[in-house]
Amino acid sequence: MLVDSHCHLDFPDFAEELDAVVERARRNGVGRMLTICTHLTRFDRVLAVAERFADVYCTVGIHPHEAGSEPAAEVERLVELSRHPKVVGFGETGLDYFYDKSPRERQRASFRTHIAAARATGLPVVVHTRDADDDTAAILAEEMEKGAFTGLIHCFSSGPELAAKSISLGLYVSLSGILTFKKAEALQQTVRGLPLDRLLVETDCPYLAPVPFRGKRNEPAYVGHTAAKLAELQGVDAAAVAAATTANFHRLFAKVPG
């Protein structure tokens, strides 16, 4: 079994054929899908998708792009919403200095709020980082000193320093279709050296379709292509990657039934 640890099934890209998308994933060996919240004001839509399918779970949170436009999240509100049995984590949150769609101070404050909710509940935080490795690492380290929490760096495309720092803090790293891209040699080299027991796979669909679907709409059924590339880079067979990444997912997102 494989797990798509990060997808956006509530997005309009899937509205007309969501049942078919989920069924294709199942036929391709995807046993669990985690659909990720980006707007707290749209959480009901995300939760509705998770409630519709037995094998789909969700998070609650605010994407850094939306940190300036969404009402500021409060720890108590995030914790309250996380009590639903289908809500298994917080985010995606983090820092994006590439697009800078929200003021950086708002991004950093929102990031810390999500971490506080993760610390309070024991549920993991899903971290987005782009062109912000130093600040991301610093905030993770500072917050870990306040008290332990769990989480992962999703759609990892940074260098070995952030990967090593995250893993040293007890976090996980999730890999997307970027891993299959021909120009991703630096990422591939980093991934060769990462411990398999800290890795997950994801689609981040509808974005970042892996080779051979690059340029098309992505969907959970394609996560196996990223897993296959990971197996190649780690020098193990596909079954070993499927078993490891699935076990890692359930260890991190422990609220999801095994």
N, C-alpha and C positions, 0 to 999 in steps of 0.2 A: 504494500500500500504506500502511496505517496500522499503528502499533505501540501496543499497550496496555502502557505502561511500568510499570504498577503494579497488580497484581491479586492476589487471595488464593484461588487455585483449590484449595488444600488444605482450605479451610474446609468444614464439614459442609453448608453451604447448597448446595453443588454435588455432594455425594457421589453422589446418585442419578442424575444425568444429566450427568456431567462430559464424556463423549464428545460429547453433543449440544451442550453449551455451547461447546466448542472448535470444533465444526463450524459452529455459527452464526456464530462470530467469523470464521472463514475465509470463509464466504459473504458476509460484510459487509466484506470487504477488509482484515481484520486479519491481517497476515502474521507477526507476532511477538507473543508475550505473555511478560511477565516476572512470575512469581509470587513473592511476597515472603515471606520468613521473619519470623516474629514471636517465636518461642520456639526457642532453640537446642536444647532438649530434644525439639522436634518437627521438627527439620530433616529427618529421614529421610522424613517425610510430604511435605514440600515438594519434596525432591529426587526422590521417586518420581513426582510429577506431572510434573516437568520431563523425567524419563527416559522417561515414557510417550508424550510427544508431541514430534515433531521440531521444532515451531515454538514450544515453550515452554522458557524458561530460568528460572533462579531466583537468589536471593540467599541469604546466610546471615547471621543476626544475631538481635538481641534488641530488641523494641519497648520504648520507654521505659516503657510501662505495666507491663512484665514485669521491669524492671531490678531490682526489689526481691525478686522471688520466684524468678527463674531463677538458677542458679549463675552467678557472675560470669564473663563471657567473658574469655578470655585471647587476646592477639594471636596467639600461636603456634597456638592451636587454630583460630581463624578463618582464618588463612593456610593451615593444613593442609587444612581443608575446602574452601577456595576453589580448590584445585588440580583439583577435578573439572571436566571440560570443560563441564558444564552450569551451573556456578556462576559468575556474571559480575559480582557485586558484593556489598557488605556492607550489612546493615540489614534491616528499617528500624530506625534508631536515632534519637537526638535527644532532645528535651525536650518534655514535655507538662505544663504547669503549670495547665491547665484542669481536668483530672480529678485530677491529683496521686495517681495510683494507686501510684506508687513514690516513695520518698524522693528529693528533688531531688539530693542529693549522689550517690546511686547512679546516677541518670539521667545526671548530668554525667560521672561516671567511665566509665560504659559507652559514652557518646558518644565520649569521647576514645579509648577502646580500639578502637572500630570505625574511627575516623579513622586511628589508627596502623596498622591492618591495611591500610587503603586506601593509605596512603603506602608501605607495605612492598611491596605487590604491583602498584600501578598500577591496580587495579580501583576503580571508583567507590563512594562511600558514599551510601546513600539516607537522606535526613534528614527526619524528622517533627518539626514544631514547631507548638505551639499555646499561645498566651498566654505565649510565652517568647522573643519576638523578640530582646530585648536580649542575653540570655544566649546564645542560638543564634549571633547575629552575633559576639559576643565570642569564643566558643570557636572558631568557624570561623577568625576572624582570628588568634587566638593559635596555633592548630594549623598554620595555613598558614605562619606564621613559622618553625616547626620544620622545614618541608620541604613541598614541594608535594604536593597530592593532588587527586583529581577527585571530583565528586559532583553531587547535585541536591537541591533542596528539593522534596519531593513534595507533592501535593495542596495547592498553594500557595493560601493564603487570607489572607495577611498584607498589610501595606501596602507602599508603594513603597520605603520605606527598606530593608527587608530584601531585597526583590528587587534593588535597586541594589547593595547590599553583596555579596550572593551572586554576582551577575554580575561585579562588579569583582574578586572573588576567583577568577574562572574557573569558577564553578559554573553549573549549569543550573537552570531552573524548570519544574516539571511541573504541568499544569493538569488538574483533575478536572471532574466534572459540576457542581460548585458554580458554575462559570463560567456555566452556563446558567440559574441561578436568578434569578427576578425581583428579589429583594432584594439581589443581589450587585453593585449598581451601583459600589460603591467598588472591588471587585476588578476589575470590567470596565474601569473607568477606568485602573487601574494597568496592566492587560494591554495596553491600547492603546499604551502607551508603551514596552513591552519589545521588545528585538530578537528577531525571529523565529528567528534562528540560535542562540538560547539556550533555546528552548522545546520541551517535550515534552507529550504528552497521555496521560492515564491514566483508568482507571475507579475504582480503589480498591475494586473490587467485592469483596464483595456490597453495599457501602455506596454512598451518594451517587449514585444513578441520575440521569442528566441528564433535563431536560425533553425529551420528553414522558412519560418513564417515572418521574418523581419519585415516591417513596413505594413503589416496587416494588423487588424484588431487582435489583440491578445485575449486569451481565455484560459481558465484553469486546466483544461485538457492538455495544454502545451507544457505544463510544468515538468513533465518527464524529460523534455529535451535539455532543460537546465540541469536536471539530476544526472543525465547521461554525461554531460560535459564535466560535471563535478567528479563523477566516477573516473573519467579519463584522467583528469588532473591529479586526482588523489591516488591513482594506480590501483583501484579496487573495482570490483564488478558492480553492475547496476543494482543488484539485489542488496549488496552491502550498504550502498548509499540510501536506498529506499528505507531499509530497516533503521539505519542510524538517524537519518533526518526525521523520520516519523517518531522514533523514540525521543529525540531531542525536543520535538514539538510538544509531545505530551508531558515531558519533564518540565518544560517552561510554562506551557499553558495547561497547568495541572487540573484546571477546572473542566477541561474538555474530557468527556468519558473516553476511555481507552478502546 
